[in-house]
Amino acid sequence: MIDRRTLLRGAGTTALVVGFGTSGAWVTQAAAAGPFDELPRLDGTVHLDIPTRDRYAQDLGRHVTQRPDAVLTPGSTRDVQEMVRFCARRRIPVSMRGQGHSTFGTGLTPGLLIDSRGLSTIHRIGRDSAEVGPGVWWRELLDAALPHGLTPPLLVTFAGLSIGGTLSMGGVPANNREGIQADRVKELEVVTGEGEVVRCSRRRRSDLFDTALAGLGQVGIITKAVVDLVPAKPKSRTYILFYNDNATFFRDFRAVTDRGEMDGAYALFPLVPDGSRVVYALNMVKWFDPAEPPDDAALLRGLTPTQQTITDGSYRDWACRYDSLVEGWQRDHDWDNLIKPWSDVILPEEAVEQYVGEVIPTLNVDQVGVTGTVFLFRTHRSRLTRPMFRIPEPDGSPWVYLFDVLTSSGRPGPDPAFTERMLARNRDLFERARAVGGTRYPMGSTPFSPEDWRRQYGSYWSTLRRAKRKYDPEGILTPGPGIFARD
């Protein structure tokens, strides 16, 4: 049930409570005449006031704005179910929001926005899995699992993201041979667009399972997930190798990942101090027990960087290595309010070296930003099992690459000229990637039409379309990407 004091406090002077509806929900004067009258009885809270709705009107990109009509902080899966049923009857769009770390309005909606943080319970830690709510951060699950000697097998660079959010996007980690986070899920609880609560897995309702994971919220809202856990080593050794040229870097990157002796390897391309260009930095990690430290000479054999650093720390230090960096940007640069028109493409082996070699020289402080970053991840396609995670067609190589240009503006606040310039750049980077067989990782800000989405999903399009009609027949779920805008 909506808490009266919470609603009154949140509404301030923007809404007047006119009574206790027959459904058991407190209703404002504005709501009584609008689409959110006669709300169902809830365990959580529906926020109708403008200040709350404005806080959910943008994502991390800060260049797309869509104020929702209402925000639900759910107190239970039943709340999500009841509100989705309510919205389906009235054809009100619905989206679930995690940390809001997409950058092009993917999770925004003009209707009801559900804050997954209301479902942030870690329900169970088992011997090889954990059952969690979608609003749990990966860092929180890590801290709950480590006392048991366990860890999620795959973590993305920033561990402060929500589990539901990265499972809906995919979640590409530093590990090279273990797939993506969406590959390491045993079971889901999903609320479909009709308001049905479904438990699904690879063996049970597999069509829903397949289209919910990395599915951008198109067929259901994840309300629980059973994710893998594996034994954790207590220590980590991080190696950073620096390169000045494209060919030498790629030779060593391939050598390290082909050997498979490191626990993870990826490239970070930092700006040089004057911001005029980026350099190549190969980041690698080896986890270990203190009694058996890594053999550095063996692990680094045959590699020829211009310089290198080797650092020891705890496993958690490595897992949360970017969290403190982001916190510093938030403190020192108002990072949350910088414009972030990110570009993210997935490239085949045969094209990646030339593509990166052509793009890197064009990147400077204007193209990246002081708090921007550029990444390259190499992933073995044999462990990529999620059909909604679209990768290049096989080219004879077992590897694909995610290339991220995570641009940020120089200062907070609107900058239409910068945004327009970067969106045009992103479209150009995508077209160049698609011309060589690449696909888009939809975290970033690349203008995409419904026809682009059809091409993106390729042979899987008809399967996705059937699942959409089956599980979201009114077409209310997650309109932000515009996948079915003209379907």
N, C-alpha and C positions, 0 to 999 in steps of 0.2 A: 504494500500500500504506500502511496506517496506520502511522505512525512510532511505534515502541515507546516511545522516550523522551518524545515528546509526550504519548502516552496515559497513561503512568505519571505524568508531571508533572501533567497535568490532573486525573487521577483522584484523586490524593492518597490520603486514607483512605476515600474513598467507594466505591472499586471495586478489585477485586483481579484482576490479569491472570492468567488461568489457562492460557493457551497460545496457540500460533500455529495458527489454524484452517486447515483444508484449503484454504480459499479464498484464503489469503494475507493474511488480516486478523487483527490482534490482537483478542482477545475478552476482555471482562471477565467476572467471575463472574456479575454481574447480567445482563449481556447474554446469556450462554450459556443462561440460563433464560427469556429474554424474546424479544420480537419481532425483536431485532437480532442474533441468533446467526447464525453462518455468513455473515458479510458477504462481498461480492465483493471481489476484489483492486482497490485504488483507488490513484490518484496523490495524492489529498489525504487528509483526516483526518475520521473520524467521532468526535465527542465524545459520550461517554455520561455524563460526570460531572455531578453536580447543579449545581455552581457555574456551569459553562458553560451548561447548559440554562436556569438561572435568568436569565442575562444576556439570553436571547432570549425570555423569557416575557412581555414587554410591548413595546408600540410607543410612539411618541412621545406618545400620549394619556395613558398612565400610569393608566388606569382600567379596563382589561380585562387579565386575566392568564390565560395558557394556557401552561404549561410543556411544551415538546416532549419527546418520549421520546429524541430524538437530534438532534444538529446536525452537518451536513456542511459542512466547508470544502473545496469541490471544487478539485482541481488540474487539471481538464480537463473538457471537455464529456462525455467518456466516463464520468467519475465520476457526473455527473448522470444520464446515460442508465442506467448500471448500477444506481444506487440507486432510480431511479424504477421500473425493471423489478422490482427486489427488493421494493419497497413495493407495486406493483400485484399481485404474486402473493399478498401477505399482506393486501391491502386496508388498508394503512397510509396515512393522509393525508400529503400532501406540500405544502409551501409554499416559495417562494423569497422571501428577504428582501433588500431593498436597504439603504437607510438606516433602514428602519423608521419612515418619516415619515407613515404613515397613523395615524389616531387612534382607531379603534374595533375593533381586532383583526383587520383585513382580512388581514394577512400572518401571523397566528399559526396554530398547528396543534398538536394533541395528538400528532402523529406525528413525521415527519422535517422539520426546518427546514433549508433550504439557504441558506447565507450567500453572496450573490452576490459579495461582496468577494473571494472566492477566484478569481473570473473577472474580473479588473480589468486586463486587458492591452489596450492600444491596438495593434491588429494592423497597421493601415495608415492612413496619411494620404495621400489622393489629391488630385487637382485640384478635385474637387467633392464628395467624400464621404470618410468615415472608417469603417473597420470596427473595432468595439470590443466588449469583453466587457460584460456587463450590470452588473458591479460598478464600472465606471469612473464617476467623478463627472463631471458636466458641466464643472465648473471645471478638471478635469484635461484633458479633451478640448480645452477652450478654450486652455489654456496650451500644449498640444502643437500646436494649429493656428495660433495667432497668429504664430509665427516664419515660417510659410508665407504670411502675409497673409490667413489664412482664419479663419472662425468658424462655429460652429453658427448657423443662421439664426434660431433661436428659443431663448431661455433664460427659464426661470421666475425669479421674484424671488430665490430662494435657489439659487445655482449649486453648492452642496455636496451636491446630491441625486444618486442613482445614475441612470444612463441607463436601465437595465432597469426601475427602479421607476417613473419618470415615463412611460415608454412604455407600461407596463402600466396606468397610471392615466389618462393623456392628456397632461398637461403644458400648462397654459394660460400663455402668455407675455404680456408687455406689448405686443408688436406686435399691431396691430389687424386687419391684412389678410392674414396669412400662415398662418392656421389654428393648430393646436396642435402640440406636438412630435411626437405620433404621426402627424401628416400628412406629416412630412418624413423618412420612412424609406423607403429603397429596397428593403431585403431584410432578412429575419430568419433566424436559425438557431434552431429551436425543438425542444425535447424534449417530445413528447406524453405523455399519461398512460399510454400503452402502452410508453414507452421508445424510441420511434422518433425518430431525429434527422432533421429535415426542414428544407430550405432553402425558403423561401416568399417570395413577392412579390405585387404586384398582378396579375402575369401567370402565376405558377406557384404552385399550391396556394393560390389566392386566398381560399378559404373559411377556411383556417387563418390566413392573414395578416390577414384582416378581423376575426377573432374574437380574435386574440392581442393586437393593438394596442388599447389602452384597454380590454382585456378582463379585468382583475383576475385574471389567471392561471388562468382557468377551463378553457382548452383546451390549454395548453402552457406550458413554462418557457422564457423567452428566454435563450439562451446566447451569442448574438452578434447584433449589429445593424449594418447599413450605413446610416448617417445622412448627411443632406446637410451640405455645407459651402458657404459663400459668401464672397466677398471681404469683408474687414473694414476699416472706416475706422479710422484711428489715434486720433481724438479724439471726445469726446462733450460735448454741451452739454445740461445738465439744467435744465428749467424747472419750478418749483413755484408754482402759483397757488392762492391761498386764497380761500374763499367762506364766507359766513355763511348762505346760504339755498339750499334744494334746487332751486328753479326756475332760478336764475341759474347754478348749477353745471351742471345738466343741459344748459342751453342752450349753454354754452361747451364742455362735454365733447363734445356732439354736433357742434358746429361744427368742432372740431379734428379729430375722427376722420372726419367726412364729407369734409373737405378732403383728408385723407391726406398732408399735407405733413410731418408729424412721423414719426419712425421708431418711435414707440410712445407711447401715452398711456393712463393708468389712474388711478384714484382711490385715495388712501390717506386714511383717516379717523382722524387721531391724536386721542388724548385731550388736552383742555386741561390745563394744569399741575395744577389741583386735582382732576383725575379725574372731574369732575362730568358731562362730556358730551364728545362728539367734534365735530370741525370737518371741513370739506371741504377736501381738498388735491388738486388736479389735478396729477399728475406727468407730465411729457413729456420726450422726449429727441430730439435730432437728432445724428446721427453726421456727422463731416466731416473733410476734410483741412485741415491748418493754413493752407494757402494760400487756402482758400475757406471762411471762417467763415460761419455761418448769418446770415441777415438777421432779427434779432429782431423788428423792427417789422412785417415782412411776416408772419412766422409767428404773431405774437400779435395781429394786426389784429382789431378788433371784439370782443375779449375784455374782460371787465370784472371782474377779481378785486378783492378788497379790498386785497391786497398780493401781492407776488411775489418770488421769488429766482431768480437765474440763476447757474449754476456750470459751469465747464469742468473736464474731467478727461480721463483716457485712456479708450479704449473698455473696457478691462478694469476700470477703476474702476467704470464704470457697470454692467457685466455682473455684478460681484461686490459690488454696493452693499449687499446685505443680509447678506452672509456675515460681515462684521465686526460688524454689529449683533447677529446671533445669537451669535457668539463672545463678545461682551460680556455678553449675557444668561446664557450658560452660565457665565461666570466670576463674574458679580456676583449672579445670582439663582438659581443651580442650575436653569437653565431646562429641562434635559433631564428633570428629575424633577418639574416642575410638572405638574399635571393640565391637559390640553388638550382639552376637549370642543368641537371645532370644528364650525361650521355652514357648509355650502357648497351653494348653490342656483344654478341657471342659469335666468334669467328672460327672457321675451320683451320686445321693445321697448315694446309697448303697455302693459305693466304695471309696468315697472321703476321709473319715477319715483315713482309713488305708493307702491310697496312700500318702496323705500329711504327715502322721505320719512316713512313711518310708523315704520320700524324705528330709524333713526338717533337720534331723540330719546329712545328707551328705553335707549340704550347708555351705561353709565357704568363706573366702575372695577370694580364687581362683575360686570357683564355682559361686560367685555372683559379686564380685568386690566392691571397695569402693563406687562407684557411682551406683551400681546395686541395684535393688529392687525386692522383691518377694511379690506378691499379691494373694488374694483369694477373689472372688466375688461370692455371692449366688444370683441366679436369679430365679424368679417364671416362670416356663415354660408356664403358661397359657397366658402370655402377649408376648410371642415370636412368632410373626406371619410371619416372613420372611423365606421362604423355603430355601434360599441359605445359611442362617446361620444354620449350621449343629450342632445339639445337640444330646446327647445320646437318644436312644430309651426309651420310658416310662418304669420305673421300679417300679411303684406304688407310687412314691414320686412326689410332684409337683415342686421339686427344681432341678436345675443343678448348677454346679460350674465352673467358669473359674479360672484356676490356672496358674499364670505367674511367670516364673523365668527370670527376665530381667537382664541378666548378662552383665557386661561391663569389658573390659580388664583393666589392671593396668596402661597402658600408651598408648598414641596414636601411630598410625603407624601399618604397617603390622606385624602380628605374626602368621605365618602359623601353627605352632605347637599348639598354643592356639586355633585357629579357628578349626582345625581338631578335637582336643579333645572335644571342646564344641559341635560341630555338631554331633559327635558320642554320646555324653551324651544326646543331644536333641532327637536323634532318639530312644535311649533307653527309655527316659521318655515317648515319644509318644507310643512306642510299649507296654509299661506297661499300659498306659492309654487305648489304643485300646483293650487290652486283657480283660479289665473290662468294656467295652462298651463305652469308651470315644471317643471324636473326637478332631480334631485340629482346633484351632483358627488361621487363616493363617497370622497373623501379624508377627510371629516369624520365626526362622531359623531352620526348620526341613527338611532334604532332603526328597523329595516326588517325586514318579514316577507317570506317568499317571494312572497306576493301583491303586496306593494309592488314587488318586483323585476320581476314579470311586467308590472305596469303601467308601470314605468320603461322596460322594453325595448319595450313596445307591439308594433307590427307585426313587430319583429325577434325577438321571443321565440322563435318556432318555429324560426327559423334558428339561433339560439344553442343551443337545445335539441338540434337535430340535430347541430351541431358538437360539443357536449359528449358526446353518445353515441358519436360517431364517433372522437373523439380522446382521450376520457377515459372509456372504457366502465365502468371500475370506480368512477368518481366520486371519485378520491383527491385531485385537485388543488385547492388553495387553498380549504379549507372555510370560512375566516374570515368572508367576507361572508354566508354562508348563503343563497346564491342558489338552490341546488338542494336545500335541506334536506329538502323534502317531495316532491320530484319523482320 
